[in-house]
Amino acid sequence: MNESQQNKRAKLGPRSAFIFSSRWLQLRLYIGLIAAQAVYVFHFRVELVHLLEAASGDQAALQALVSSIGYKADFQITALNETVIMLVVLALIYVAMISNLLIMAIVGGYETFVSRMNLEDHPDQPDRPDRPEWLSHVNASVLKVKLATAIIGISSIHLFQILINAANYYVKVLMWQISSISFFCFRRWPLP
């Protein structure tokens, strides 16, 4: 550390140092988001296993799938149909997109607001650093736009699920869901 850096550090008063170090409190939030992502990974695995078992004719797995997606039919479902498969696949895509959103929030938020991760010198691949492209130019504004874009994609998948399964929703619920998601998805860019 050179003399000018020592002088700058010496000028930081106790109150400023305390406020600046409070950024490390966010670390607990990011660890909590990692735990939430682990729950999503577990949920994804359970749904995928149920889908594969139902495809092979397992009735218990089929009923678990039908109840998990909230699909109700006027008849007993004894085999996978196109609607059930589509709703399950959309649910799996939804979970994957939420997981992507969590990664962006965890890695981007930590890198932007807490501390640099120094991924350039990652030991696993010295000739090709293991660093997502979007992380090379992340700042608070870029992170906000990336998160908003991911939320719009997730909301679009959710809206598609609602429209496919519309018969199982009350009209009032459908109207509120569609209007709120549509408002968010189709609002004017750029974000304020």
C-alpha positions in Angstrom: 0.0 0.0 0.0 1.5 3.3 -1.0 1.5 6.5 1.1 -1.5 8.2 -0.8 -3.7 5.1 -0.2 -2.7 5.2 3.5 -3.6 8.9 3.7 -7.0 8.3 2.1 -7.7 5.4 4.4 -6.7 7.5 7.4 -9.2 10.2 6.4 -12.1 7.8 6.7 -13.7 8.5 10.0 -15.3 5.9 12.3 -18.8 6.8 11.2 -18.0 6.5 7.5 -16.0 3.3 8.1 -19.0 1.9 10.0 -21.5 2.8 7.3 -19.2 1.5 4.5 -18.6 -1.8 6.3 -22.4 -2.3 6.7 -22.4 -3.6 3.1 -21.2 -6.9 4.5 -24.6 -7.4 6.1 -25.9 -8.1 2.6 -23.7 -11.3 2.5 -26.3 -13.0 4.8 -29.0 -12.1 2.2 -27.1 -13.6 -0.6 -26.5 -16.8 1.4 -30.3 -16.9 2.0 -30.9 -16.6 -1.7 -28.4 -19.5 -2.3 -30.5 -21.6 0.1 -33.7 -20.6 -1.8 -32.0 -21.6 -5.0 -31.2 -25.0 -3.5 -34.9 -25.4 -2.7 -35.8 -24.6 -6.4 -33.2 -27.1 -7.6 -34.8 -29.8 -5.3 -38.3 -28.8 -6.6 -37.1 -29.0 -10.2 -35.7 -32.5 -9.6 -38.9 -33.8 -8.0 -41.1 -32.5 -10.8 -38.8 -33.9 -13.5 -38.8 -37.3 -11.8 -42.6 -37.2 -11.6 -42.8 -36.3 -15.3 -40.5 -39.2 -16.3 -42.3 -41.6 -14.0 -45.7 -40.5 -15.4 -44.4 -40.9 -18.9 -43.7 -44.5 -18.1 -47.2 -45.1 -16.8 -46.9 -44.5 -13.0 -50.4 -43.3 -11.9 -49.2 -42.0 -8.5 -46.6 -39.8 -10.3 -49.2 -38.6 -12.8 -51.6 -37.6 -10.0 -48.8 -35.8 -8.2 -48.0 -33.9 -11.4 -51.7 -33.0 -12.0 -52.1 -31.7 -8.5 -48.9 -29.8 -8.4 -49.7 -27.8 -11.6 -53.3 -27.2 -10.4 -54.9 -28.8 -13.4 -58.5 -29.9 -13.0 -60.4 -31.8 -15.7 -64.0 -33.0 -15.9 -62.7 -36.5 -16.3 -60.2 -38.7 -14.5 -56.7 -38.3 -16.1 -55.2 -41.8 -16.5 -52.4 -40.9 -18.9 -50.3 -37.9 -19.7 -52.0 -35.6 -22.2 -50.5 -32.6 -24.1 -51.9 -30.0 -21.8 -50.4 -31.7 -18.7 -47.1 -32.1 -20.4 -47.0 -28.5 -21.5 -47.9 -27.2 -18.1 -45.2 -29.3 -16.4 -42.6 -28.3 -18.9 -43.6 -24.6 -18.5 -43.3 -25.1 -14.7 -39.8 -26.5 -15.2 -38.8 -23.6 -17.5 -40.3 -21.3 -14.8 -38.1 -22.8 -12.1 -35.0 -22.6 -14.4 -35.7 -18.9 -15.1 -36.2 -18.1 -11.4 -32.9 -19.9 -10.8 -31.2 -17.7 -13.5 -32.8 -14.6 -11.8 -31.4 -15.7 -8.4 -27.9 -16.2 -9.9 -28.0 -12.7 -11.4 -29.2 -11.2 -8.1 -26.6 -13.1 -6.0 -23.5 -12.8 -8.2 -24.3 -9.4 -9.6 -25.5 -7.9 -6.3 -22.5 -9.2 -4.4 -20.1 -8.0 -7.1 -21.8 -4.6 -7.4 -22.6 -3.8 -3.7 -20.4 -5.9 -1.5 -17.0 -6.9 -2.9 -15.2 -7.8 -6.2 -15.0 -11.6 -6.8 -11.8 -11.4 -8.9 -12.9 -14.2 -11.3 -10.4 -13.3 -14.0 -7.8 -15.6 -12.4 -10.1 -18.6 -11.8 -7.9 -21.7 -11.4 -10.2 -24.1 -13.2 -9.7 -22.7 -16.7 -6.7 -20.4 -16.9 -7.1 -20.0 -20.7 -10.8 -19.4 -20.6 -12.0 -17.7 -17.4 -15.1 -19.1 -15.8 -16.9 -15.8 -15.8 -20.4 -15.0 -17.2 -20.2 -12.4 -20.0 -22.8 -10.2 -18.4 -20.6 -9.9 -15.2 -17.8 -8.1 -17.0 -19.8 -4.9 -17.3 -22.2 -5.1 -14.4 -23.1 -2.1 -12.3 -26.3 -1.1 -10.5 -28.0 0.2 -13.7 -27.1 -2.8 -15.8 -28.1 -5.2 -13.0 -31.5 -3.4 -12.7 -32.2 -3.8 -16.4 -31.0 -7.4 -16.5 -33.2 -8.3 -13.5 -36.2 -6.5 -15.0 -35.7 -8.4 -18.2 -35.5 -11.7 -16.4 -38.7 -10.8 -14.4 -40.5 -10.0 -17.6 -39.5 -13.4 -19.1 -40.6 -15.2 -15.9 -43.9 -13.3 -15.9 -44.5 -14.2 -19.6 -44.1 -17.9 -18.8 -46.4 -17.5 -15.8 -49.0 -15.7 -18.0 -48.7 -18.5 -20.6 -49.3 -21.1 -17.9 -52.4 -19.2 -16.7 -53.8 -19.0 -20.2 -53.3 -22.7 -20.9 -55.0 -23.6 -17.6 -57.6 -20.8 -17.7 -60.5 -23.1 -17.1 -59.2 -23.7 -13.6 -59.2 -20.1 -12.5 -62.1 -17.8 -11.5 -62.7 -15.0 -14.0 -61.8 -12.3 -11.5 -58.5 -14.0 -10.7 -57.8 -14.4 -14.4 -58.5 -10.7 -15.1 -56.2 -9.5 -12.3 -53.4 -11.9 -13.2 -53.5 -11.1 -16.9 -53.8 -7.3 -16.4 -51.0 -7.1 -13.8 -48.6 -9.3 -15.7 -49.4 -7.5 -19.0 -48.9 -4.1 -17.4 -45.5 -5.1 -16.1 -44.4 -6.9 -19.3 -45.6 -4.2 -21.8 -44.7 -1.0 -19.9 -42.5 1.4 -21.8 -38.7 1.0 -21.7 -36.2 2.1 -20.4 -36.9 1.7 -16.7 -37.0 4.9 -14.8 
